[in-house]
Amino acid sequence: DHTGQPVDEDVYSSTSPTINYTFVETGRYRVRLTATNCSGSDYEIEYIDVLDAPVENFVVASAISQGGANGTRWESDFRFFNPCTDSVDVSLVYQPDNVNNTAKQLSSYPFSLGPNETRVFPNVRDVVSEDEAENINGSILIDSVSASGCKVLSVSKTFNDTPNGSLGLFVPAMPVTSVGVESLNLTGLIRDDAYRSNLRLVNHGDSEAWVKITLFDKSGEALTEGKSVLVPSHSTKQINDVAGWAGEEGDLAQFTVLAEVQTPGAIIDGFATVIDNISGDSVMNASSFLDEPVIWLPGVSYARGKNDTLWQTDVWLHNPKFDDQWLLSTATFVDGSNVDLNFLFEEPDWPALASRALRKRLGIVGSILEYLGIETTSGYMIFEGLDGDSAPQIAARTFTSDEGGGTYGLHLPSYGSKDRLQVGDVGYVVGVSNSADTLTGFRTNLGMLATGATAEVEVTFFYPDGTQAPESWITPVWAGQLKQINNVFRKFGLGDETVTGTFKVEVLSGGDLIVYATEIDNRSGDSIFIPAQELYVNPAQ
């Protein structure tokens, strides 16, 4: 196990001269190898350090340029940053949707980035061949090579441009390794008159793979017996209205999708999107169960925004475990600027979750404003498992309503212990922008949450050509504080300029820091949540 002291004894036997065994968790393991024949037996004991499988490359699973429902037009942009001390060569390979791409001759777009350089492609059509550019639907494989093994970092957004601005969602670059997962758990999904939910599966392997899709209702009961779908190799499979595809005809105010990989050795990933049927805006829900006792959710709000908009947060809690009949937890909301303003959600108002069950808390912060004695607030939540349980799986969004009655907003990811920056760690916020005209373009806010002791942080900005802004900005983030810097470009004297680039955030002291940005469309007010990324070096290169 993780401490080097096995909790359960796992016995594996084989008559083959070579023994293969897969460890599903990293850590140090005590392994006893016993060999037996007709003359008796003997054994050896060794300690084995199991490390994360190296990342070979990355895949952005949504590369779109095509028409959508209700006359919409969906596009994808891509932003890249080189955090390395040496140059990195990048190749972008377009992988069409629902096609076996293993044996195909795929087009690629090569380019190079020097240290600290940023490259932005406003549209996926900029990186695919002319033959494919008319109707694009698939994924982008990001292959990057450097002498040091350092990998390029990337950010992507899939969006719909409207006369009143863009509506869209952040799409992460998925790491591709040689080890796949057994299942994906996607929760907080909706199917009714106001919303629909789509599922997008990604196959990183050389062979096609079967995936079994099962829907569960809020009580944890299976709604379907399971329906299998074939995902082609090095490709994606989009299932629109996944509930209807699975055979559910009625409304589902909340449900969960379990996607079980049925093909041995397959490397499958994916995500779901929940789409507002009126506005067309969508948020992404990833398979995000961290299996840790404590997790953090920044960006929780009940506050007024620009043009008198009201931003609030919905939260869904899910118990993804089949073997844990009741998951017990508490949750604490903390005001980001005043840690003394907090509220503990606990039983009986915070019920235990049965296996596979799902609970929603709409406008979760609005319900406690009277208790806190305030009218608006923004901050974060801490979810803690009780009696040895893990914290629940969380799906969340912060959103506002538009004049037409629809909603738009952003997905909030939850953070565990491995997602926080420690002393000496560096996080990069890639390819964000600022417009000199506050009525067009975008602006960027920076968020930093100190989940432990007070941290001292240095923030540096790099222009697209890799040059650094003349001065960095050093600031404390107090213990428990969620420090939000609206229009962070102003800190560097760039608030009145139209500029794009990348922020480097280094923890000088303290630690346990969560760093992210939100990039906001100045016309629509819609935003995407961009987590800071750490440098990755592939030791095999």
Secondary structure by P-SEA (a helix, b strand, c coil): cccccccbbbbbbbcccbbbbbbccccccbbbbbbbccccccbbbbbbbbccccccccccccccccccccbbbbbbbbbbbbcccbbbbbbbbbbbccccccccbbbbbbbccccbbbbbccccccccccccccccbbbbbbbbbccccbbbbbbbbbbbbcccccccccccccccccccccbbbbccccccccbbbbbbbbbcccccbbbbbbbbcccccccccbbbbbbcccbbbbbcccccccccccccccbbbbbbbcccccccccbbbbbcccccbbbbbccccccccbbbbccccccccccccccbbbbbbbbcccccccccbbbbbbccccccccccccccccccccccbbbbbccccccccccccccccccbbbbbbcccccccbbbbbbbccccccbbbbbbbbbbcccccccccbbbbbccccccccccccbbbbbbbbccccbbbbbbbbbccccccccbbbbbbbcccccccccccccccccccccccbbbbbbbccccbbbbbbbbbcccccbbbbbccccccccccc
